[in-house]
Amino acid sequence: MSFAAGQAGSPVGAGEDTASVAGGSRPATGQSLAWVERARLSPKRWMITLSIFAAASFLVSVICLQFGAEAIGFTQAIRIIFQTFRQDQAGIESAGPAGIILMQVRLPRVLLAFMVGACLASVGVGLQALLRNPLADPYVLGISSGAALGAGVAVLLGLTGSVLAFSALPLCAMVGGLLSVLVVYRIAASYGYLPMHTLLLAGVILNAIFSALLMFITSILEPNRSFGMMAWLMGTLTAPDYPALLVLACYLLVGILVLFRQASSLNLLTLGEEAARSLGVEVDTVKKTVFFTSALLTGAVVSVSGMIGFIGMVIPHAIRMTTGADHRLLFPASALVGGMFLMAADTVARTLLAPGEIPVGVVTALAGGPFFMYLLMARKGMVA
């Protein structure tokens, strides 16, 4: 990712330019080139900021590993992890029950929480940039509800096996997310271009329709399956095996990198579509890339975690207020903080009523809702 002066960004200290872009407004077209020239992101600041967030994420992950039905000390957790990496399965067994709990239950779940949180936050950054709306997230365009509907249809039809070595449930969820984007995109494209307000309205309508269909599917399932479906819809993380975790990590990493590569173009889009086109941005290509990548990522995430809200909305919003609106920094910073936030939320969900659990989506909503309200009160006028 280049940090040349000619690329757009909004570092801390950019003054009114940063505030105006973060708030959804933009400088006049005649001032665009001057704004781009002034807005710079130095490699040093980029590295220092991400290093701080990465270190904080690692610290939070180690802390999260300690808590559960059985407490594991900080030094004990570190020792078990390093012992396992040296001795593999023998290291887990030699550590006793604590080693099995830590390495086979908690660590996979903490890693899954980090990946899901990072993915949702990254998708939120991309959608907020395209729609120039800080309230946008995967739910706004109906992507999450479409993915959930796809997974719900798979459960209803009993499609719990594999198709060409791929699990049917994630595939159906991704198809549902893509279907949602295709319908929204088709409605908006009927105007001859992609008006943002039409995308938003179509997404809200489609979200309502898909949610109603999902509730219908839940109501006609057998009681035990219906209960499991409701728990999944509220957001639930379970400990996957490491091979499945590795496949998911590779898939999500590729998708997040695709979004990250659009950072400079999204910076220029904050100036307005016409200004971005005059600066060489293929606006429609960027829109398609972000929309369809967001659909694929959201489908994969929903299939393994259910409906987890507020991360894609609150995290990018908060990071934009602290680091600025430059997407070259906003994407990776939001991913790290989103992962950190969901790790902490999942730890609260599985320990507050241990040995029982609270759906993690409930925790994120209870934490994210008031926090987002605070952000809005702290920055009046940010959402016009």
HELIX and SHEET records of a PDB file:
HELIX    1   1 GLU A   16  ALA A   22  1                                   7    
HELIX    2   2 THR A   29  GLN A   31  5                                   3    
HELIX    3   3 SER A   32  ARG A   38  1                                   7    
HELIX    4   4 PRO A   43  GLN A   66  1                                  24    
HELIX    5   5 PHE A   74  GLN A   87  1                                  14    
HELIX    6   6 GLN A   89  SER A   94  1                                   6    
HELIX    7   7 PRO A   97  ILE A  101  1                                   5    
HELIX    8   8 LEU A  102  ARG A  106  3                                   5    
HELIX    9   9 LEU A  107  LEU A  131  1                                  25    
HELIX   10  10 ILE A  143  LEU A  156  1                                  14    
HELIX   11  11 ALA A  168  ALA A  189  1                                  22    
HELIX   12  12 MET A  196  ILE A  220  1                                  25    
HELIX   13  13 PRO A  223  LEU A  233  1                                  11    
HELIX   14  14 TYR A  242  PHE A  260  1                                  19    
HELIX   15  15 ALA A  263  LEU A  269  1                                   7    
HELIX   16  16 GLU A  273  SER A  278  1                                   6    
HELIX   17  17 VAL A  283  SER A  305  1                                  23    
HELIX   18  18 ILE A  311  THR A  323  1                                  13    
HELIX   19  19 HIS A  327  THR A  351  1                                  25    
HELIX   20  20 VAL A  360  ALA A  378  1                                  19    
SHEET    1   A 2 SER A 162  VAL A 163  0                                        
SHEET    2   A 2 PHE A 166  SER A 167 -1                                        
END                                                                             
